[in-house]
């Protein structure tokens, strides 16, 4: 799996190794500021982030709110601004799939 963070246009603008949600959140913030400053309309799409394979199967099509990714410790970067970290258990509680 690639570590590349790509824009909706397919341009590589950052990277994340899948290890730490805090680092991912910081990298998304850095990239989004750079994209806004460039003013060319490129965006990031949560479903196109690296390491989607680390998401539990029940969250592969999660759409209650933006889910950018989960790190190897089950911490997930969420929210439209990619500005919150929640444990995977909390994210799962918003899923429409039963988790017993």
GUKOL-490696 format. One line per field, with one value per residue (C-alpha): residue number from 1; residue in three letters; x, y, z. Coordinates in steps of 0.02 Angstrom, whole numbers, plus 50000, padded with zeros to 5 digits. Example, Ala and Ser with C-alpha at 12.3 -4.5 7.8 and 13.67 -1.06 7.14 Angstrom:
i: [1; 2];
aa: [ALA; SER];
X: [50615; 50684];
Y: [49775; 49947];
Z: [50390; 50357];
//
This chain:
i: [1; 2; 3; 4; 5; 6; 7; 8; 9; 10; 11; 12; 13; 14; 15; 16; 17; 18; 19; 20; 21; 22; 23; 24; 25; 26; 27; 28; 29; 30; 31; 32; 33; 34; 35; 36; 37; 38; 39; 40; 41; 42; 43; 44; 45; 46; 47; 48; 49; 50; 51; 52; 53; 54; 55; 56; 57; 58; 59; 60; 61; 62; 63; 64; 65; 66; 67; 68; 69; 70; 71; 72; 73; 74; 75; 76; 77; 78; 79; 80; 81; 82; 83; 84; 85; 86; 87; 88; 89; 90; 91; 92; 93; 94; 95; 96; 97; 98; 99; 100];
aa: [UNK; UNK; UNK; UNK; UNK; UNK; UNK; UNK; UNK; UNK; UNK; UNK; UNK; UNK; UNK; UNK; UNK; UNK; UNK; UNK; UNK; UNK; UNK; UNK; UNK; UNK; UNK; UNK; UNK; UNK; UNK; UNK; UNK; UNK; UNK; UNK; UNK; UNK; UNK; UNK; UNK; UNK; UNK; UNK; UNK; UNK; UNK; UNK; UNK; UNK; UNK; UNK; UNK; UNK; UNK; UNK; UNK; UNK; UNK; UNK; UNK; UNK; UNK; UNK; UNK; UNK; UNK; UNK; UNK; UNK; UNK; UNK; UNK; UNK; UNK; UNK; UNK; UNK; UNK; UNK; UNK; UNK; UNK; UNK; UNK; UNK; UNK; UNK; UNK; UNK; UNK; UNK; UNK; UNK; UNK; UNK; UNK; UNK; UNK; UNK];
X: [50000; 50059; 50086; 50038; 49908; 49835; 49717; 49557; 49662; 49783; 49930; 50037; 50040; 50090; 50114; 50063; 50134; 49977; 50058; 49998; 49829; 49900; 50033; 49900; 49789; 49936; 49985; 49807; 49802; 49967; 49911; 49742; 49823; 49945; 49803; 49700; 49850; 49880; 49699; 49685; 49530; 49615; 49540; 49568; 49438; 49429; 49395; 49554; 49675; 49814; 49796; 49608; 49650; 49671; 49486; 49376; 49270; 49111; 49184; 49238; 49078; 49046; 48958; 48887; 49026; 49195; 49316; 49491; 49579; 49626; 49800; 49873; 49814; 49631; 49631; 49533; 49544; 49366; 49262; 49241; 49397; 49494; 49514; 49458; 49530; 49409; 49437; 49375; 49248; 49163; 49160; 49087; 48947; 48888; 48890; 48723; 48795; 48762; 48920; 48883];
Y: [50000; 50173; 50309; 50443; 50574; 50627; 50764; 50732; 50770; 50628; 50739; 50677; 50814; 50724; 50557; 50455; 50288; 50229; 50228; 50381; 50470; 50633; 50638; 50603; 50742; 50863; 50811; 50832; 51005; 51053; 50990; 51075; 51243; 51224; 51180; 51330; 51445; 51378; 51419; 51295; 51207; 51042; 50951; 50798; 50660; 50557; 50395; 50418; 50425; 50296; 50143; 50119; 49935; 49972; 50013; 49876; 49795; 49875; 50048; 50026; 50111; 50215; 50379; 50450; 50581; 50596; 50459; 50500; 50347; 50244; 50213; 50046; 50078; 50103; 50293; 50373; 50546; 50606; 50759; 50871; 50967; 50809; 50892; 50758; 50593; 50460; 50280; 50155; 50090; 50260; 50270; 50095; 50151; 50270; 50132; 50060; 49884; 49792; 49761; 49631];
Z: [50000; 49954; 50084; 49957; 49997; 49830; 49776; 49682; 49527; 49570; 49619; 49766; 49897; 50057; 50140; 50291; 50346; 50437; 50609; 50705; 50688; 50761; 50626; 50494; 50559; 50556; 50378; 50314; 50394; 50313; 50143; 50151; 50194; 50049; 49930; 49988; 49965; 49789; 49746; 49603; 49670; 49712; 49861; 49968; 49974; 50136; 50042; 49939; 50086; 50109; 50221; 50202; 50226; 50412; 50429; 50504; 50369; 50441; 50411; 50229; 50171; 50328; 50288; 50451; 50443; 50354; 50405; 50342; 50412; 50563; 50627; 50682; 50861; 50815; 50825; 50682; 50603; 50574; 50534; 50383; 50435; 50481; 50651; 50774; 50830; 50894; 50945; 50817; 50944; 50949; 50759; 50751; 50868; 50730; 50600; 50542; 50562; 50726; 50830; 50964];
//
